[in-house]
């Protein structure tokens, strides 16, 4: 093994050690609530990576992506709760949720093949709202989704008689459910990253990029744009379906209000802020936009401590600073915090200085 390989493997081992120790360090320093926030962040990483296939790779603007998250969550909840008295294993339900979400992705993609830009955004936005309203009203005349009351007592992940919802102690180390869910979510995120990287460097990934750059030219070069675009919707929806099933098991309760338009916008912001088309950038954007709003909640106690009273409501100030950060990012780093090389070249080539040089 040469020196380069040794250094690379040492970095990988160090990263693994850090990731394994992270939830216990966070629990000891910041509290268990922040471990839960990390768990949610990992779910949003999966969602953002799925949307990155549609938006970042294929260039198809999707404002209803949270609908696939809802489909996966309800597939798991309906078949692993007292709602129907069915309690299937998550080993069956997670792949089932992925397949059903992929089918919904094809259903969404088929009528929108000739749409792009604002028109595609409006159609996908409507699709996301239709799914949410449908779930909200599917409690009569036959109660299927329990309507706005949602579904409770959803089974946690469990296999071979071992439930992830219990606390285990090994050698004096207490491992709580939030720690166990962290490792499950981390494994799923690692698999999602691996699949995304393989897709990016595959023939299909290059076809998606070709469609994003110039659909007419891609079609002229022999790419079946219809099938490739449908595959992008289906693959992106698959990641959302798996994340939805994990979310349902983690929360133990879901309702239609967990899947609003704001959540779709948030996932899109993660992709844009991190860097569309770059897997590492999308992961960074998802983690930042999940953790930053939670960190800004501490502004209220700080005002009370430093100024003697709370002058600005933390929730208002939190959204104000969040919006300001997005505006500044779009002004000074429009390609995102960690853009792909192709995206960086595109934006660099479209600047006024480049246009003058070309003219």
Long-range contacts (C-beta under 8 A, 24 or more apart in sequence): 19-186, 20-183, 22-182, 23-178, 23-179, 23-182, 23-183, 24-173, 24-179, 27-176, 27-178, 27-179, 32-176, 32-178, 34-294, 35-176, 35-178, 35-179, 35-182, 36-178, 37-290, 37-291, 37-294, 38-182, 38-291, 39-178, 39-181, 39-182, 39-185, 39-250, 40-290, 41-286, 41-287, 41-290, 41-291, 42-182, 42-185, 42-186, 42-188, 42-189, 43-185, 43-243, 43-246, 43-247, 43-250, 44-266, 44-267, 44-270, 44-286, 44-289, 44-290, 45-189, 45-192, 45-282, 45-283, 45-286, 45-287, 46-185, 46-188, 46-189, 46-192, 46-239, 46-240, 46-242, 46-243, 46-246, 47-239, 47-240, 47-243, 47-267, 47-270, 47-286, 48-267, 48-270, 48-271, 48-274, 48-282, 48-283, 48-285, 48-286, 49-189, 49-192, 49-193, 49-196, 49-239, 49-279, 49-282, 49-283, 49-286, 50-192, 50-235, 50-236, 50-237, 50-238, 50-239, 50-240, 50-243, 51-236, 51-240, 51-267, 51-268, 51-270, 51-271, 52-196, 52-236, 52-271, 52-276, 52-277, 52-279, 52-282, 53-196, 53-199, 53-208, 53-232, 53-235, 53-236, 53-239, 54-232, 54-233, 54-236, 55-268, 55-271, 55-276, 56-271, 56-276, 56-277, 56-278, 56-282, 56-340, 57-199, 57-200, 57-205, 57-208, 57-209, 57-212, 57-232, 57-277, 58-208, 58-211, 58-212, 58-228, 58-229, 58-232, 59-208, 59-211, 59-212, 59-213, 60-116, 60-120, 60-229, 60-232, 60-233, 61-116, 61-117, 61-118, 61-120, 61-121, 61-124, 62-120, 62-121, 62-124, 62-233, 62-236, 62-264, 62-268, 63-121, 63-122, 63-124, 63-125, 63-128, 63-261, 63-264, 63-265, 63-268, 64-108, 64-124, 64-125, 64-126, 64-127, 64-128, 64-129, 64-131, 64-264, 65-124, 65-128, 65-236, 65-240, 65-264, 65-267, 65-268, 66-128, 66-240, 66-259, 66-260, 66-261, 66-263, 66-264, 66-267, 67-104, 67-108, 67-127, 67-128, 67-130, 67-131, 67-132, 67-259, 67-264, 68-101, 68-104, 68-105, 68-236, 68-237, 68-240, 68-241, 68-244, 69-240, 69-241, 69-243, 69-244, 69-247, 69-259, 69-263, 70-131, 70-132, 70-135, 70-244, 70-256, 70-258, 70-259, 71-97, 71-100, 71-101, 71-104, 71-131, 71-237, 71-240, 71-241, 71-244, 72-97, 72-98, 72-100, 72-101, 72-240, 72-241, 72-242, 72-243, 72-244, 72-245, 72-247, 72-248, 73-97, 73-244, 73-245, 73-247, 73-248, 73-254, 73-258, 73-259, 74-135, 74-145, 74-151, 74-244, 74-248, 74-254, 75-100, 75-101, 75-241, 75-244, 75-245, 76-154, 76-244, 76-245, 76-248, 76-249, 77-151, 77-154, 77-248, 77-254, 78-144, 78-145, 78-151, 80-154, 80-155, 80-248, 80-249, 81-151, 81-152, 81-153, 81-154, 81-155, 82-153, 83-146, 83-151, 87-155, 89-158, 89-159, 90-155, 90-157, 90-158, 90-159, 90-245, 90-249, 91-159, 93-245, 94-242, 94-245, 94-246, 97-241, 97-242, 97-244, 97-245, 98-238, 98-241, 98-242, 98-245, 99-238, 99-241, 100-241, 101-237, 101-238, 101-240, 101-241, 101-242, 101-244, 102-234, 102-235, 102-237, 102-238, 102-241, 103-234, 104-131, 104-237, 105-230, 105-233, 105-234, 105-235, 105-236, 105-237, 105-238, 106-230, 106-233, 106-234, 108-233, 108-237, 109-229, 109-230, 109-232, 109-233, 109-234, 110-230, 113-225, 113-226, 113-229, 113-230, 116-215, 125-261, 125-264, 128-259, 128-261, 128-264, 129-261, 131-259, 132-256, 132-259, 132-260, 133-256, 135-256, 135-259, 136-256, 145-256, 147-256, 148-255, 148-256, 148-257, 149-255, 150-253, 150-254, 150-255, 150-256, 150-257, 150-258, 151-248, 151-253, 151-254, 151-255, 152-252, 152-253, 153-252, 153-253, 154-248, 154-249, 154-251, 154-252, 154-253, 154-254, 155-249, 156-249, 156-250, 156-252, 157-181, 157-184, 157-246, 157-249, 164-249, 181-250, 184-246, 185-246, 185-250, 188-242, 188-243, 188-246, 189-283, 192-239, 193-279, 193-283, 196-279, 197-279, 199-235, 200-279, 204-228, 204-231, 208-232, 209-277, 209-342, 269-326, 272-336, 273-326, 273-329, 273-336, 273-337, 274-336, 274-337, 274-338, 275-335, 275-336, 275-337, 275-338, 275-339, 275-340, 275-343, 276-335, 276-336, 276-339, 276-340, 276-343, 277-339, 277-340, 277-342, 277-343, 278-336, 278-338, 278-339, 278-340, 278-343, 280-338, 281-336, 281-337, 281-338, 281-339, 281-340, 284-337, 284-338, 285-336, 285-337, 285-338, 288-337, 292-322, 292-325, 293-318, 293-322, 296-321, 296-322
